[in-house]
Amino acid sequence: MRNPRARSGVALAAVVLAGCEGVGYYGQAVQGHLSLMASRQPIDVLLTDPATSSRDQLALVLEIRDFATDALALPDNRSYRSVVPTTDDAVVWSVVATPRYSLEPRTWCFPLVGCTSYRGYFARAEADAYAGTLAAEGLDVTVDPVPAYSTLGWFDDPLPGGVLRWPDHDVAAIVFHELAHQRVYAQGDSAFNEAFATAVAEEGVARWLTQRGDPQGVVRWRQAQERRLAFVDLLLGTRAALVELYAAGLPEPAMQAGKERLFDELRGRYAELKASWGGAPAFDHWMARPLNNARLAAIATYREQLPAFRQLLQCVGGDLPAFYDAVEQLAELPQGERDPALGRSCRRRPELAHDPLGHAVNTSL
């Protein structure tokens, strides 16, 4: 395996660093990151303290972390073997912005790491303030919680304490996802990186649940993934309709009316989907916030290239080291060549396909 540090340089991570836009932004990034690192506590030490709460969940994290290295060939280091004592659902807040009538997100460029379609803040108030300046420019903006991030192996990344409240399979998914970023990282290509890490997470959770022999966990996982996929498909359907609307060249009032109509239809379709689940409020928290282009652009970052990564994994017979090697070769291509190469890198061979118990997507949903 090639060292990800050689590719990513001395940057903290794509969600932490930004381009040449002022010392203040760098200051909050460095200060926030170092504060987080200073407050981390080793899980193995916590488990020796009788006063430690959440002992079962902490032990579970170590089980997941060992599985990541032993069974998934993910990096063997101290990342996610410590926790930060916080009950917040986010350690970073991600700002995404698009034009009012476009689904193409604004990008920010980072020294040595490249460009990404989001910009991260450790303080929600600062994220909201920056989002306000973007909204004043007439952009659609969203501020989304980021429960964990990867420094691409430069630091021993901790797991935020708020994650311990999550279902077991979601804890596993986020650990596998973030470690995947340490395994392969394509400079400046958010869609490629997030789809790859999501593919690793979904495969990892499937294998972990199977190894545990947890039939009820498998049932819960399958149900959660089926619902998540159905919801994401709903969002992507609206996204496709918006792309078509914006390409039609209509006058602005007509585009605005069409945009509002499509978001109203999305709300109605979600109500129907929720009813088919017996009223389970699985994504009420997502739908409760104002709908705009930026929120759908962020979803696409995690999902657009996911089918191609799934197919590539199946084509190598589920051999994860071979999969990582293939993805690493793709990551070293110029970005303009990477997507076409991913699409033609392998043709599905049904005799090698395997059942991963279901598919995961962005676990922040």
HELIX and SHEET records of a PDB file:
HELIX    1   1 PRO A    4  SER A    8  1                                   5    
HELIX    2   2 VAL A   23  ALA A   38  1                                  16    
HELIX    3   3 ILE A   43  LEU A   46  1                                   4    
HELIX    4   4 ARG A   55  ASP A   70  1                                  16    
HELIX    5   5 ARG A  124  ALA A  136  1                                  13    
HELIX    6   6 GLY A  161  ARG A  165  5                                   5    
HELIX    7   7 ASP A  168  ARG A  183  1                                  16    
HELIX    8   8 SER A  190  ARG A  212  1                                  23    
HELIX    9   9 PRO A  215  TYR A  246  1                                  32    
HELIX   10  10 GLU A  252  SER A  276  1                                  25    
HELIX   11  11 ASP A  284  MET A  287  1                                   4    
HELIX   12  12 ASN A  293  ARG A  303  1                                  11    
HELIX   13  13 LEU A  306  CYS A  315  1                                  10    
HELIX   14  14 LEU A  320  ALA A  331  1                                  12    
HELIX   15  15 GLN A  335  ARG A  344  1                                  10    
HELIX   16  16 PRO A  350  LEU A  352  5                                   3    
SHEET    1   A 3 GLN A  41  PRO A  42  0                                        
SHEET    2   A 3 SER A  82  VAL A  84 -1                                        
SHEET    3   A 3 LEU A 159  PRO A 160  1                                        
SHEET    1   B 3 ARG A 119  TYR A 121  0                                        
SHEET    2   B 3 VAL A  92  THR A  98 -1                                        
SHEET    3   B 3 ASP A 140  VAL A 146 -1                                        
SHEET    1   C 2 TRP A 108  PHE A 110  0                                        
SHEET    2   C 2 GLY A 114  THR A 116 -1                                        
END                                                                             
